[in-house]
Amino acid sequence: MVGILHYSALLALGVTAASAGQTYFQGDGTPYDLSAVGMGNCAFMSSWSQASTNYVAVNQAQWDGLKHCGQCIEATCIDPKCKKNTAVILQVVDRCPKCKYGDLDMSPSALTKIVGYNPGRIKIGWKYVDCPNPGTIKVCLKKGSNPWWVAIQPANTRIAVKGLSINGKAGKLLDGAYFYQIDSADEVPFNKLKVDVTSVNGDVVSGTYSMKADIPTRGYSPSTMVATLRFAAALLGFTAAFVSAADEYFEGDGTSYTLGQVSSGNCNFMSAIPSASTNYVALNQAQWDNLGGCGRCIEVSCIDEQCTAKNKTAVVQVLDRCPECAHGALDLSPTVYKEITGLDPNRLTVRWRFVDCPDPGTVQVCLKEGSNANWIAVQPTNGLVGVESVTVNGASTTMLDGAYYYVATTSGADLSAVKVAITSVNGDEISGSYSLTAGKCTDTKKQFGGGSSSQSQSYPTTSAPTPTTAAPTATTATPTATTTTPSATSPTQTYSSGASEESSQTGQSSSEQDSQTDQSLQTGSTAQYEQSSQSDATQASSSATTTPEATPATPEATPSAPEATTATPEATPTTAAPEVTTATPEASTAPTEAPTQSGDTSKCRVRGRRHRN
């Protein structure tokens, strides 16, 4: 993988390739705020002791589908205005989906250390290095794992991890969070899990561990979330006016990003309204309502004086979350952005409200891949209005934290006759007994009554949305698109998450159980890996460029230096995932949330072998 990156770098930007461990990349360094290490796209349950202040988000081109999670980077400033001979070591905990090749989105304190002040954007050079004093490796069991779906995260490694197997079966990386996952037709006992972790150098750390996973906790209910938003609005100085629902408009920044396919959004829809493939939107973090906005439709128009398309409106469906968009902001599809503004992607003020979805057809009930007689995850789709709650066989459900599925823990349920009741935000109910098949949707042949404007929820209206402390460009962390099942994204998502998925989860939940190995991958070094990779790159291209100053262009429509963006509002690479995101099992049976970090307070078990330099 690194060999490929070296080859790409040599062809595209030019890197300085010196001795082993001295392969440098160059690009823009920008600051961004991450509320907790666990809120990054890697969704770490445990991390390097200094990661809370020395964290970094890698650009999309070098993200490589979560494989760099946990690696350490040594960064220096190469601009003449910078401090001389000052370097800082950072841990990769996140991705920056709109950063160009070579760019890094860094913690403000780390960037200030190497520059001498907070520059907003400045030229940097960097390389991968061994993580200093990582402690011993931890093997963390993801919340929501069950005997048929197991997801494990290796943490605190000195060098990068190449693969992880569980009970001899190779794990597959989740698309939106750094967990290796397996499905099992037979029940997997958690008191005797054999885990093998392989480093990029080929070293293997293995052991058998007793691990425990807890049932996922329920997120905010809509009523609770509304109260929270109102309180937050008051604290932040929003000019809030609680008006009648029919006049409930919101205003904020409108930006644009590209989503590869409908299922790639944080909602992970298996089905959506016909126009959603071109008319989609990512909702800002404050109004995301812990997936409660998924599937709802929004009517949006541009009210910025720069807009050339006057009085144009469009209807979009919520498929995704924009973790760093401020209250009122929307990240729109390029098609819709062009339609309502008449301009190419930029940052302009938009006005919007929730409306009924146009021509949604009838409501469908989709069964998540990995569901079984004991664990049922259903997704209601194609509703005219939003969904308030779902019951399965008369039992209440909990929402997956990283994907739009309502989960019921059952015992020997008959999937050919599952009773599902779906209640809309207006109080209408659709219910019936359905034969459900994992990975497929079933038509209820029913639809809710209209009137999104009469919904029970109420949000503050703002005439001028208040920017966040670190106001990165509105972008959406897009989870990796999958073919058989939508990836449940994390936290991703994000992309560089300036705001946490839930303010109550800024620290790791005590219910997140993880086990620590007593061993470490400190048997090799990044330098050894770099040497091998560099050799591969050299063979791959005999016409390699070595221009060290060739750096990626500054992203367009990026706020000025003080705004410190994580990404530009232009088309987000859609390789996928949560890459969003936050925690998202592909074809999974388990809940997928981006767990917050606990550091050494996590309930991991430690064995004591350390990495060797």
N, C-alpha and C positions, 0 to 999 in steps of 0.2 A: 504493500500500500504506500509506504513512504517512498519506495522506489518510483512509483507512479507520480507521487507529488513532486519529487525531485525533477523528474522528466518534464512535468507540466511547468514547473517553475523555470527551468532552463529555457524552455521554448517560449513561455509567455512573458515572464517578468525579468528573469535573470536573477540568479542568486549567487552569492559568493561561496563556492564550494572549496573548503580547505581540508585539513586533516580530519580524521574521524571525530565526530562530535562537533565539528565546526561548520556545518552547513547552515547558513543563515538565510532567513527570509526577510524581506523588507516590505513595508507598507505603512498605512496610517495607523496611529494609535489614538484611540478615543476613550473617554471615561464613561462609565455607566454604573448605576447603583443596582445591586442585587440584595434584596432584603435578607435572604438566607441562602447558604450554599445549596441546600436541598431544593431551592426554587429554580435552579438552572435546568437546562434541558437534560443534563446527566441525571438529575434527581437523586443526588447522593444522600444516602442514609448516614454515611460516615465519610470523613475526608481528612486531608492533611491538616495539621494543627493550625497552620497559618492561612488556610484557604479563605477564612471568613473576611480577611482584609486583603489578601493577595490572590484574587481570583481573576480569571480571564475567559472571554468568549472567543472562540476561534471562528474565523470567517467561513462562510458556506462552502467555498471551493476546497478547503482543507479540513472540513469537519469530518468527512469520511464516515458518515453514518454512525456517530457515537464512539467510534473506535479510539479516539484520542481522549476520551473522558478519563480524568485522573492523572494524565501525563503532566509533567511540569515543563515550564517554558522559562528561559532566561531572556529577558528583554532589556534593551538599551535604547536610548534616544540618539539618533544620528543627525538631528537637526543642529545647525550651528548655535542656535539659541539655548541648547540644552546644557545641563550639567555634564561635566566631562568625567569619563571613566566611572560612571555609576550604572549599576545593573540591579535588576530586581527579579526574583524568582516567583512565578505564579503557577497556580494549578488550573487546568482546564476543567471547568464545571458547567460550561454553557456554550451555545453557538450564537453567532451573529449572522442571521440569514441574509442580510443585505450588505454586509461588509465585503469588499473586494478581496481578491487573492492577495495574501500577505498582510492584510489588516488584522488588528486585534482590538477588541473592546475590553478595556481593563478597569480594574477597580480604581476609583479616583485617587486613593492614597498611594497606590503603586505608581500610577502615572505621574503624580506630583513628585514622587521620590526621584524618578529618573530625569524629570524635566526641570524641577525646581519651582514649578508653579503649575496650576491646572490650565493647560493650553487649549482645551477643547478638541483640537486635532493637530497632530504633529507626526513627523516621520520617525519610524522606529525600525530597529533590526532585532531579530530574535532567532532562537534555536531551541530545540528540545533538549532537556537535560534530565539527569536523575533527580527525583524528588529528595530533598534533604530531610533526614530524620523522619521518615514516614511512620515509624512504629511498626507494628506487626499487621499483617494482612487481616482484614475482616471479610467474612462472607455473610452477607445480609439477605435475609428472606423477606421478600416483598409482601406487604400487607395484601391480603386477598388471595394469597396462594392457598391451594387446597390439594387434597390427595391426587387430583387428576390434572392439575395445572400448577406448576412450580416455577417460580421466577427468583433468581438469585443474583445478587450484585457483588462483585469483588471490589473491595475498597482498600485504600491505604497502601497501594503497591508502589514500589520505587520506580519501576518502569512500566511500559504499556503491557496490557493483556491481549493475547492473541485469541484465546478461546477459553470456554469453561464447559465442563460436562457434569451432569448430575446423574448419579447411579449408572455411569458408563454411557449415557446418552448425551450426544453433543447438544449444547444449548444454542438457541438462536436469539440474537439480540432483538429486543423489542424495538419497534420503530421510533418510539418517542421518549424512551428513558433507558438508562444504562443498566439493564437487567438481562441476564441470559435465561431463557425460558424453555421448558419442555412440556409437552402434553403426554399424558400417560393413560393408556386404556386400563391399566391395573392401578389399584390404590397404592400410593407412595407414602410410606410411613415417615413422618417428620422426625422421629426420634432416632433415625439411623440413615441419614442422608450422606452419601459418598459424593464429595465434591472435588473435582480436579481443575486447577487453574493453571493455564499455560501462558508463559510470557512470550513476548515477541522474539526473545532469544532462544526459545525452546525449552526453558526451564519449567518444571512442573511442580506445583505445590498441591498436595492432596491430603485428604483426611476424611474421616467419618464423623459427622456432627449431629447432635440432637438440636433441632431447630423448632421454632414455633411461630406461627402466623396467626394474627387475630382477624376477626370479622371486621370489614370496613365500617368506619363510622359514617353516619349520615351527614351530608353537608348542610349548608344553610337552607332552610325552607324559604320559599319566596317571601313570606310575611316577615321573617326574621331579617332577611337580606335587605328588604325595603327599609326597615327600622335602622339597620346598620348604615345604609347609604345616606339616610337623612341625617344621622348623627355625624357621619363623616363630612357631609356637605356643610353642616353648621361649623364644624371645627376648621374646615379649610376656607371658610369665608365665601362659599357659593351664595349667589343671589338666588335663593330657591323660592319658587312660587308653586304651591300645590294647587293646581287648577283642576277643573273637571277633566276626566279622562279623554273626552273628545278633543280637547285643545292641548293635549300633552305633547308638546314638541321639545326636541333637544337640539342643541347646537354645539359644534366642536370642529376639530380639524378633520378634513377629508383627505385621505391618502390612498394610494393604489398598491396592490400586490397581486402576484399570480399564484393561483392554487392549481396544482396539477390535475386533480379530479375531486369530485364531490366528497368522496370518502377520506380525502387527505386532511380535511379540516379537523379541528379539535373535537367537533361533535361526532366525527367518524360515521357519518350517515351511510347506511346501506341502501337507502332510497331517498329521493328528494323531489321537489316539484320540478316540472319539465324545464323551467327557465333557469334553475339554479346553477347549471353548468357554466353559464355566462354571467348571470346576475346573482353574485354571491357577495357576502360581506363578513368581515371579522369584527365582532363587537368589542368595545373597549373593556378593560379589566373591571372597572367599577360597576358596570352594568351587565357584566357577564352572568352574574347570579349563579355561579357554580354550575354551569351548563344549562341553567333554567331558560336561557334565551334561545337554545338550539331549536331550529326549525321555524322560528317565528319570522314573519316578513316585515320589512321596513320600507317605507316610502321616503326617498331622500331627494333633496334638491340642493343646488349650490346657491349660496347667498353672498358669496365673495364678490367684491366689485371687479375683480380680475376675470371672472367667468364670462365667457363670450356666448355660451348657450343659455340664454335668458328663459326663465319660466319653464325649464325642463325638469321633469321628475322621472324617477325610475323606482321600481319595486325590486328589492333584493331579499334573498333568504339568508338567515344567519346560519353559517356552516362552521364558523371558526372564531377564535379568540385572538385579540391583539393585546398581549400582556402589558405593553408599555404605552398604549394609547391612553390619553387622559379622559376623564368623564366627558361624555358627549361626542367623542371622536369615533370615526369609522374608518376601517381599512377596506376599500372597495375593489371590486374586480376592475381591470383596465377598461373593459367594455363600458361598464356603467360610469366610471369616472369620466371617460371621454364624452359620453352621452350627456351628462348633466353639467359638465364644465366647458366643453368645447376645446379643452386644452390637453396637452400631454401630462403625464403624472407629475404632480407637484404637491404642495400642501396648501389647500384652500379651505375656507370655512363652509360647512354644510349644515343644513337643517333637516331634521328627520323625525318620524314618528312610527310607532308600530301600527300595522294595518293587517287586514285579512290577506292571506296568501291567494294569489290569482290562480284559478283552475288547478287546485291541488289534487283533484280526483277524490278517491276515498282513502280513509286512514288505513295504513298498513301496520302490522305488528311483525317486527323482524327479530329473529332469534340469533344471538351472538354465537359465533364459532366457539366451540369448546363447552357450550352449555350441555348439561346432562340432567339426569333425573334428580340430582341432589343440588344442583346449582343452575338456576335459570336466569339469564340476562336478556331482557326484551327491550326493544327500541321502538317507540311509536313514531311513525313518520307520516308525512304528507297531510298534516293537520291544517285546517283552515286558520286556526288560532293556536296559541301556545298550550302546552300541557302542564297541569298543576301536579298531578300525581298518578301513580299506576299501582294496581294490586294484582297479584298473581295467585290464583286459587284461593282468593279471599284474604291473603296475607299481604301486609304492607311491604314495600320494597325500599331499598336504599339505592341512591344514585352512585354509579362508579365515579370516582373522583377525576378520572382523566378521559372519559368518553361517555357519550350520551346513551347510557343503558340503565334501566331499572333492574335491580338484582334481587332475587328471592332465594333464600336458602331453604331447600325443601328436603323431603325424604322419599325417594322412590316415586317421584311424580311421573305421570303418564304424559309424555310429550305429544301424544296424538290427541289429547283432549285437555288442553290447558285453558283454564278460565282466566281471562284477562279483562280488567276493567280500567279504562283510561278516562280521567277527569280533566276537562279543559280549564283554562284560567277563568272562564266564564261560568264554570260549574256544570256544564253539560257533561254527560257520561256516555261513553261507548263501551259496551261490554258484550262478551260472547265466549263460547268455548271453541278454541281453535287448535287445529293440528299443526304443530310448529316443527320446522326442520332447521337445524343449526346452519347458519350461513345463508338462510333464505328468508324472504318476507311473505307474509300471508295477508291477503286482502280481507278487511273487516266488512267491506261493502257498505260502510257507513261513514258519515262525516259530521263534524261538530256544526253547531249553529254559528253564524257569523257575528261580527262585532268585536274586533280586536280592541276597539276604542273603549269598550265597556269592561275591559278586564279588571280583575280585582286588585292588581298591583298598582302602586303609585310611586313615581320617582320624582326627584327634584328636577325642575327645569332650569337650565342655565342660559343666560344670554351671552356669557363669555366664560367658557370652561376654564377652570383653573389648571395651569400646567403642573405636572408633578415636579418634585425637587430636581430629579435628573430627568430632563425632558427629552428622551431619545426619540428619534424619528419614529412615527407610528409604523410599526411593522408587525407582521403576524408570524409567529413561529409555526410553520406548517409541518405536521407529522408526516412521516413517510407514507406514501400511497401504497396500498397493498391490493392484491388482486382477489384473494379469496375472502378476506375479511378486513374491515377498516381497522387501521391501527388506532389503539386507544391512546391518545396523547395527553401527555404530561404536561407539564409543564412544562410544558414544555416547555412546551413547547416550547420555551422560548427561545426560543430565541432569547436574547438577553433580557431576562425578566426584571424589570425595575420594580414591578409590583408583584406581591405574592398572590398565589391563586386564592388563598383564603388568609386573611390577616390573623386568624386564630391558629394558623399552622406555620408560623415563622420559625418555630423550633420543632424538632422532630417529635412526633407523637410518641408517647410512651408505649402505645400499643404496637408500634412498629418493632417487631422483634428481629434481631439479626444475630448471627453467630460469627465470632471472629476465629480465624484460624490462628494457630500459633506460629504460622510460617509466613515467610515473605518471599517475594520475587526479587529479592535483592541479590540474586545469584548472578545477575548480569547487569549490563549498564546500557544507558541510552546511546552512549558513544559507540559501543559495539554494534548496536542495531543501526545507527546512522551510517557506520562504515559499510555494513552489508548493503544497506539501501542505496548508498551513494554509488557503490559498485554497480548495482543494477541500473541505476539511472545513467551512468556513464556508458554502459553497454547499449542502453536503449537509444541514445542519441549521440552521434558523433559530431553534430553541429551545435552543441550546447552553447548558449549565450551566457556570459558571465558578467553582465553589466550590473553591478551591485546597486546602482542608483535607480534602476527601472522599477518604479513602484506603481501600484494601482492608482488609477485616477480617483480623485475625490468624488464620492458618490454625489449624484445630482440632487438638488433640492434638499441639501442637508442644512439644518439650522446652523447659525453662526456658532463660533467657538463656545460661548457659554452654555449653549444648549446641549452640548455633548451627546451626540446621537449615537445610537447603537446601530442604526441602519438607515438607508435612504428609503423614501416612500415608493421608490420605483419597484418594478416587478421583483418579487422575492423568488429566489431559486426554489424550484418545486421538486427537488430531489425527494423531498418529503421529510418528514419528521422532525413534534413535536417538537420529524425530528423535533415538540411541542410540547414537545412537548412534554410533557411532563410525565410522563409516566404512562405508558400505553402498550399493553401487550397486543401483539399481533395475533389474530386468531386465538384470543385468549379466553380463558374461562374466568379469570380473576379480575377483580377490580383493578383499575390502573390509575393510580394517582401519583403525583410527583411528591414523594415524601420529603419532608423537610429534614434538614441535617441535625444530627444530634452530637456529632463529634464523639468524644470519648464517653459521653453519657449514654450512648446507645446500649441497648441490652444485647450486645454481641458477646460471644465467648471467644476468648483469646488463647491461642497457643503461642509459644514463644520463639519461633525461629525467625530470624531477621534476614533481610536481603544482604547479600554480600556485594561489596563494591567491585 
